[in-house]
Amino acid sequence: MKIACIAIDDEPLAVKKISAYIQKTPFLELVAECRSAFEAMEIINSRTIQLLFIDINMPDLNGMEFVKSLAEKPCVVFTTAYSEYAVEGFQIDATDYLLKPITYSSFLKAANKVKNLIDLTANSQKESMRTTASHLFVKSDYKLIRIELDDIKYIESQHEYIKIHLINSIPVLTQLSMKAIEEQLPAGRFMRVHRSYIVNLKRISVIDRNRIVFDGKVYIPVSEQFKRKFQDYIDGNFI
């Protein structure tokens, strides 16, 4: 599966070069090229992005300020003409740093570093979770906790963690990504409806204006990215 990327730079030639490099690299997917952090923010809020190639020096909101503002951070590779920003970039957990003018060989080296990190994280997360047809085990507070799939109401993204909300118990917090747990859950019983939410289809009882309602007080939005799939499910079960 390809890594979903955005290229962000206010300089037209610079963003075109990064976009071309992304399209040239087999394991990367160019989702969008953006001329500002605000453009990128709209895309990140609508779909899952795994990697940002982002210029530091941009008007209104620079690259570092933008990355710091993100609640759920993808991998980040900063691009800039100023080497003095490197230390600050790594302090906010940037995966790599590219100094302009950027060659394809330096770009590919950074891209491979991101790929290795994503692969390593995915393998680690699979080791942290074991699933059967009826239940799963997750690590939480140094313990392995058994969770019955039928008891799950919905799963919520919490930065580097997920929170599993249950029928008759307190939520369980575990260090997994949404992608990792989504791949382990049976697709016919669970559905991703938002970049931050997976729901147990069996537990849906109320839908109010494109929002799923749990317990009369929790409203889970269905985002544009997942709306068609969710509507197909509703249409298939509508009387």
C-alpha positions in Angstrom: 0.0 0.0 0.0 1.3 3.5 -0.9 2.1 6.2 1.6 -0.4 9.1 1.2 1.6 12.4 0.9 1.0 16.1 0.6 3.6 18.6 -0.8 3.3 22.0 0.8 5.3 25.0 -0.4 4.3 28.6 -1.3 6.9 28.6 -4.2 5.3 27.2 -7.3 8.5 25.7 -8.8 9.5 24.1 -5.4 6.1 22.5 -4.8 6.0 21.2 -8.4 9.5 19.6 -8.0 8.5 17.8 -4.7 5.2 16.7 -6.4 7.1 15.3 -9.3 9.5 13.4 -7.0 6.5 11.9 -5.1 4.9 10.7 -8.3 8.2 9.2 -9.4 8.6 7.2 -6.3 6.7 3.8 -6.5 5.7 3.6 -2.8 4.4 7.2 -2.5 1.0 8.6 -3.5 0.6 12.3 -4.1 -2.8 13.3 -2.6 -2.4 17.1 -3.2 0.1 19.9 -3.7 -0.7 22.9 -1.6 0.6 26.5 -1.6 -0.1 27.2 2.0 -0.6 25.4 5.4 -4.3 26.4 5.4 -4.9 24.5 2.1 -3.2 21.4 3.6 -5.2 21.7 6.8 -8.5 21.2 4.8 -7.2 18.0 3.2 -5.8 16.6 6.5 -9.2 17.2 8.1 -10.9 15.3 5.4 -8.7 12.2 4.9 -5.8 10.3 6.3 -2.4 11.6 5.4 0.7 9.7 6.3 3.5 12.1 5.2 4.0 15.8 4.7 6.8 17.3 2.7 6.5 20.9 3.9 8.5 24.1 3.5 9.3 25.9 6.7 9.3 29.5 5.4 5.8 30.3 4.3 3.7 33.4 4.9 0.9 33.6 7.5 1.6 30.2 9.1 5.0 28.6 8.6 5.7 24.9 8.4 6.9 24.4 11.9 3.9 26.3 13.5 1.6 24.3 11.3 3.0 20.9 12.3 3.0 21.9 16.0 -0.8 22.8 15.6 -1.8 19.3 14.4 -3.5 17.1 16.9 -2.6 13.9 15.1 0.8 14.3 13.4 1.8 12.3 10.3 5.4 11.8 9.4 7.1 15.1 8.5 9.9 15.9 6.2 10.8 19.7 6.3 12.1 21.4 3.2 14.0 24.7 3.4 16.9 26.8 2.1 18.1 27.5 5.6 20.1 24.8 7.4 19.8 26.6 10.8 16.2 25.2 11.1 17.4 21.6 11.2 17.8 21.4 15.0 14.4 22.9 15.7 12.8 20.6 13.0 14.1 17.5 14.8 12.9 18.8 18.1 9.3 18.6 16.9 9.9 15.0 15.8 10.4 15.6 12.1 11.4 12.4 10.4 13.9 14.2 8.1 15.1 17.5 6.7 15.9 18.4 3.1 18.0 21.4 2.2 17.1 23.2 -1.0 18.0 22.8 -3.9 16.7 19.2 -3.4 18.0 16.4 -5.5 16.0 13.3 -6.2 18.6 11.1 -4.4 18.3 13.1 -1.2 14.5 13.1 -1.5 14.5 9.3 -2.0 16.8 8.8 1.0 14.3 10.7 3.2 11.3 8.9 1.7 12.9 5.5 2.4 13.5 6.6 6.0 9.8 7.4 6.3 8.8 4.0 4.7 11.1 2.1 7.1 9.6 3.9 10.1 6.0 3.3 9.0 6.8 -0.4 8.3 8.5 -0.8 11.7 5.6 0.9 13.5 3.0 -1.3 11.7 4.8 -4.5 12.6 5.2 -3.4 16.2 1.5 -2.6 16.4 0.5 -6.0 15.0 2.6 -7.6 17.8 0.7 -5.5 20.4 -2.7 -6.9 19.3 -4.1 -10.4 18.8 -7.5 -10.9 17.3 -9.8 -13.9 17.0 -13.3 -14.1 15.5 -14.9 -13.1 18.8 -12.4 -11.1 20.8 -9.0 -9.3 20.8 -6.2 -8.7 23.2 -4.6 -5.3 23.5 -1.8 -4.0 25.7 -2.8 -1.3 28.2 -0.9 -0.1 31.3 1.5 -3.1 30.9 -1.3 -5.6 30.9 -3.0 -7.6 28.2 -6.7 -7.0 28.2 -9.3 -9.2 26.5 -12.0 -7.3 24.7 -15.1 -8.9 23.2 -15.8 -7.5 19.8 -19.5 -7.4 20.5 -18.8 -5.2 23.5 -17.1 -2.5 21.4 -19.3 0.6 20.6 -16.8 2.7 18.8 -13.0 3.3 18.6 -11.6 6.8 18.9 -8.2 8.1 17.8 -6.3 9.9 20.5 -3.0 11.1 18.9 -0.6 8.1 19.1 -3.2 6.1 21.0 -6.7 4.7 20.4 -9.5 4.7 22.9 -11.9 1.6 22.7 -15.3 2.6 24.1 -17.2 -0.4 25.5 -20.8 -1.2 26.4 -20.6 -1.9 30.1 -17.0 -0.9 31.0 -14.7 2.0 31.1 -12.8 2.8 27.8 -9.5 1.0 27.2 -6.6 3.1 26.0 -3.8 1.4 24.0 -0.9 2.6 21.8 -2.1 1.6 18.4 -2.9 3.5 15.2 -6.4 3.5 13.7 -5.0 1.9 10.6 -3.5 -1.0 12.6 -6.7 -1.9 14.5 -8.9 -1.3 11.4 -6.9 -4.0 9.5 -7.5 -6.5 12.3 -11.3 -5.9 12.8 -13.8 -7.9 10.7 -14.9 -5.5 7.9 -18.5 -6.7 7.9 -18.9 -5.8 11.6 -16.8 -2.6 11.9 -16.5 0.5 9.7 -14.3 3.5 9.6 -16.6 6.5 9.3 -14.1 9.3 10.0 -10.3 9.6 10.2 -10.8 9.6 14.0 -13.6 7.0 14.4 -14.4 3.3 13.8 -17.9 2.1 14.8 -19.4 -1.3 15.5 -22.2 -1.5 13.0 -24.1 -3.8 15.2 -24.3 -1.1 18.0 -25.7 1.7 15.8 -29.2 2.5 16.8 -29.6 6.2 16.0 -28.4 8.3 13.0 -29.1 12.0 13.2 -28.3 14.2 10.2 -25.2 12.3 9.1 -24.0 11.7 12.7 -24.1 8.4 14.6 -25.5 8.8 18.1 -24.4 6.7 21.0 -26.1 6.9 24.4 -28.0 9.9 23.3 -25.0 12.2 23.9 -22.1 11.1 21.8 -22.3 12.3 18.2 -19.8 10.8 15.8 -19.6 12.5 12.4 -19.5 10.6 9.1 -16.9 12.4 7.0 -17.0 13.0 3.2 -14.2 10.4 2.7 -16.3 7.6 4.2 -19.9 8.8 3.5 -20.5 6.8 0.3 -19.5 3.5 1.9 -21.6 4.2 5.0 -24.6 5.2 2.9 -24.3 1.9 1.0 -24.4 0.1 4.3 -27.5 2.0 5.4 -29.2 1.5 2.0 -28.6 -2.2 2.2 -30.3 -2.4 5.6 -33.1 0.1 5.0 -36.7 -1.1 5.2 
